[in-house]
Amino acid sequence: MSGKYKEVAYYPGCALEGTAQSYDRSTKALGKALGLKTVELDNWNCCGAMEVKNIDPKIQTYLSARNLSIAEDMGFDTVMAPCNGCYHNLKKAEYDLENDTSSKEVNERLSSKAGHKTYEPGKVETIHALDWIKQSVGEEGLKEKVKNSLEGLKIANYYGCMYTRPRHIFPEKDKGEGSESTLKPHFMDDLLEAAGAENVEYPLKTACCGGAHALSDSDTSTRLVLNLIETAEACGADVIATECPTCHTGLEMHQIRAEKVLGRKTNVKILYFTQLLGLAMGLSPKAVGVHENFSDAMPLLKEKGLA
Amino acid sequence: MTKQSADIESILERLDEIKAMPKPEHTREARALSVEQLSHAEAILQAWVLAHDGVPTNERKEGFRLLALHRQGAKGIPSFNACRESCREIVFQHNVVAASDQEAEQESALRLMTMVVRHLALFVSGKLQVAGLGEFCCASKPLRQSSEIISAPQNL
């Protein structure tokens, strides 16, 4: 273990308190099993998500900056966000505060009005849960801790669209060996392989799941998700591993909808990568929230000796 | 349905035919089908450019018109970058089919390419489906918003 990121500020965001409780549960349980410490941000607020960003991106920048300011006040130089949307927005705020004078002014004005310290870029690093495990424990560290290998489990790793886009807000990516790739991300692949899983070649790792259209145009989302799922099955996957609560929920819900509306039944299971790693560390399905997923993976996990 | 989305629907039908081909035929025709699928991907992006009153480019980027069309289509529309990697994946699988002398590898790459072209078609047709939809990613207006407003009770 490198020691880097051994103790981080934890920003769950709204999704992990709602539809993605199993992601929250499994992230915390996995961290504990790996000897990592997370301290939840005090009085955190929404990152600005999609809604605020669409109305006024500078207010979104402020909202994310406030969370970074809280992390700094709590004495942390790193905040870990498992949600792709939160991760993306905190990184974007960092970039905007560094590069856009107007965003900086709005942040200063609103911070002053709200009565808290103005966040200055460069004080707190935002990382994803994938960075957290990869950089703190790494593949070798994981291998040492595996109690229940994922051997025999074929996985399609699906990263979604916000983990790597837009590229300019992720300056640490695409830096060669050891860094994440925006074209073909591999951190999740690396970690799950270390836990014994067999990753299949999956050509739609960062393709759109239609998450933004989940409610306004469900048919578009269903068709996109069905293609993601059918492609995973065509690649031989038993499971699609996810690391974004919006993608995860979309995949689960539209898998059900595709069967109801289009009559297309698929069998691949949807699990968070933290759930899979937690199982590999010997945690029970309940401890990593498998029962909280819509996608019923229990028969598969039993068949593979993971439950 | 716009003309562009109708064109994409016909591409989707053709992709289904390719997917359903028996393995021997699929393998035998791998190179020709790969070229055909690349042209379908270009046609999809061409539809997007035309729908935005542009003139589809004939330029090439890194040797491929598809990548130049993507760059053209994404100009001023950052959310269109959500299909950038799909375009690059299509080019990659096309190159695998062209370069490989292993039938199994060609066949596998062709099947993956079909799924990615299909995803590109679904993504772009979703964006084209309703005029005035707004930004697809994370800012889409409800599809039937205007009709709902019109039909709302007058006393509200």
Interface residues (C-beta under 8 A of the other chain):
Chain A: M50 K53 N54 C161 R165 P166 L183 K184 E201 P203 L204 K205 T206 A207 C208 G210 G211 A212 H213 L215 S216 D217 T220 R223 L224 N227 L228 E230 T231 A234 C235
Chain B: P78 N81 A82 C83 E85 S86 R88 E89 Q93 R111 L112 M113 M115 V116 R118 H119 L122 F123 G126 Q129 V130 E135 F136 C137 C138 A139 S140 K141 P142 L143
